[in-house]
Amino acid sequence: MFISSTQELAVRLRDVYVSFAHDAEGALTRLADLYDRDVVFRDPLQTLNGCEAFVAMNRRVMTRARHLSFDVKDSLGGGDSLFLAWTMSYAPRRGPTLVFEGASYARVQGGVIVEQRDYWDLLSSLAESIPIVRNLYAALAPRLG
């Protein structure tokens, strides 16, 4: 079976995400290998320019967590794009474990990721993870939509 290089990159990215749970430092090294040095990364909280800034952000997230893991539901690649659907479980040093359902969309050139956009819903993730907020959100949600 033929697998395109973009599909192979999608599989490698999936494997790196999954490895955060048991080898976070190694995951950071392998992560950097998949990105262009001038990568542009966006998520609901920030825009970062450059692989060094991207890896530094991931290192900060990792060091602030007592647990970090990804369950990658799907990884697809073709042409110059790849897509991952994932669930991230993030337990900060203090407080409840937060669960984020999300997706990563990336553009690929020359076998590396040059642009990535992560999509996830911060409000819903927090609302579902913190009991007091969950109850308030459940009461307000029907009135919002």
C-alpha positions as CSV (number, residue, x, y, z in Angstrom):
1,M,0.0,0.0,0.0
2,F,1.3,3.4,-0.9
3,I,1.4,6.0,1.8
4,S,2.1,9.6,0.8
5,S,4.9,11.5,2.6
6,T,2.2,13.8,4.1
7,Q,0.4,10.8,5.5
8,E,3.6,9.5,6.9
9,L,4.2,12.9,8.5
10,A,0.6,12.8,10.0
11,V,1.4,9.4,11.5
12,R,4.7,10.6,13.0
13,L,2.9,13.7,14.4
14,R,0.3,11.4,15.9
15,D,3.0,9.2,17.5
16,V,4.7,12.2,19.0
17,Y,1.4,13.5,20.5
18,V,0.8,10.0,22.1
19,S,4.3,9.8,23.4
20,F,3.9,12.9,25.6
21,A,2.2,10.7,28.3
22,H,5.3,8.6,28.8
23,D,8.3,10.4,27.3
24,A,7.6,14.2,27.3
25,E,11.2,15.3,26.9
26,G,11.7,12.9,24.0
27,A,8.4,14.0,22.5
28,L,9.6,17.6,22.5
29,T,12.8,16.6,20.5
30,R,10.8,14.5,18.0
31,L,8.2,17.3,17.7
32,A,10.8,19.9,16.7
33,D,12.0,17.5,13.9
34,L,8.6,17.7,12.2
35,Y,8.4,21.5,11.9
36,D,10.0,24.1,9.7
37,R,12.2,26.5,11.6
38,D,9.8,29.3,10.6
39,V,6.6,27.5,11.4
40,V,3.5,29.6,12.2
41,F,1.4,28.1,15.0
42,R,-2.1,29.3,16.0
43,D,-4.5,28.2,18.6
44,P,-7.4,29.9,20.5
45,L,-4.9,31.6,22.9
46,Q,-1.9,32.6,20.8
47,T,0.0,32.9,17.5
48,L,3.6,31.8,17.6
49,N,6.3,32.3,14.9
50,G,9.2,29.9,14.7
51,C,9.9,26.4,15.8
52,E,11.9,27.6,18.9
53,A,8.9,29.5,20.2
54,F,6.6,26.6,19.4
55,V,8.8,24.1,21.3
56,A,9.2,26.5,24.2
57,M,5.4,26.9,24.5
58,N,5.0,23.1,24.6
59,R,7.8,22.9,27.2
60,R,6.0,25.4,29.4
61,V,2.7,23.4,29.1
62,M,4.6,20.2,29.9
63,T,6.4,21.6,33.0
64,R,3.2,23.1,34.4
65,A,1.5,19.7,34.3
66,R,1.5,16.8,36.7
67,H,0.0,14.8,33.8
68,L,-0.3,15.5,30.0
69,S,-1.6,13.0,27.5
70,F,-3.2,12.9,24.1
71,D,-5.6,10.3,22.6
72,V,-5.4,10.8,18.9
73,K,-8.7,9.7,17.3
74,D,-7.7,10.2,13.7
75,S,-4.8,11.3,11.6
76,L,-5.1,12.0,7.9
77,G,-2.6,13.4,5.4
78,G,-2.7,14.1,1.7
79,G,-1.4,16.7,-0.7
80,D,0.0,19.5,1.3
81,S,-2.2,19.2,4.4
82,L,-2.6,17.0,7.4
83,F,-5.3,16.7,10.1
84,L,-5.4,15.2,13.6
85,A,-8.4,14.8,15.8
86,W,-7.5,14.4,19.5
87,T,-8.5,14.6,23.1
88,M,-5.9,16.2,25.4
89,S,-6.0,15.4,29.1
90,Y,-4.1,18.1,31.1
91,A,-3.7,18.0,34.9
92,P,-2.1,21.2,36.1
93,R,0.1,21.0,39.2
94,R,-2.9,22.1,41.2
95,G,-6.5,21.7,40.4
96,P,-8.7,19.4,38.4
97,T,-7.8,17.5,35.2
98,L,-9.0,19.4,32.2
99,V,-10.1,17.6,29.0
100,F,-9.9,19.3,25.7
101,E,-11.4,17.9,22.5
102,G,-9.6,19.4,19.6
103,A,-8.2,19.2,16.1
104,S,-4.9,20.2,14.4
105,Y,-4.8,21.3,10.8
106,A,-1.4,21.7,9.2
107,R,0.1,22.8,5.9
108,V,3.2,20.9,4.8
109,Q,6.0,21.9,2.5
110,G,9.2,19.9,1.8
111,G,8.2,17.2,4.3
112,V,7.8,19.5,7.3
113,I,5.0,21.4,8.8
114,V,5.1,25.1,7.9
115,E,1.8,26.2,9.4
116,Q,-0.4,24.7,12.1
117,R,-3.8,25.7,13.5
118,D,-5.2,24.0,16.5
119,Y,-8.9,24.2,17.2
120,W,-10.5,23.6,20.6
121,D,-13.1,25.1,22.8
122,L,-11.6,26.5,26.0
123,L,-15.0,27.5,27.6
124,S,-16.6,24.1,27.2
125,S,-13.5,22.3,28.3
126,L,-13.3,24.3,31.5
127,A,-17.0,24.1,32.1
128,E,-17.0,20.4,31.8
129,S,-13.9,19.9,34.0
130,I,-14.7,22.1,37.0
131,P,-17.8,21.0,39.0
132,I,-19.1,24.5,40.0
133,V,-18.6,25.9,36.5
134,R,-20.1,22.7,35.0
135,N,-23.4,23.3,36.9
136,L,-23.5,26.9,36.0
137,Y,-22.7,26.2,32.4
138,A,-25.4,23.5,32.2
139,A,-28.0,26.0,33.6
140,L,-27.0,28.8,31.2
141,A,-26.4,26.8,28.0
142,P,-30.0,26.2,27.1
143,R,-30.6,30.0,27.3
144,L,-27.7,30.8,25.1
145,G,-28.7,28.8,22.1
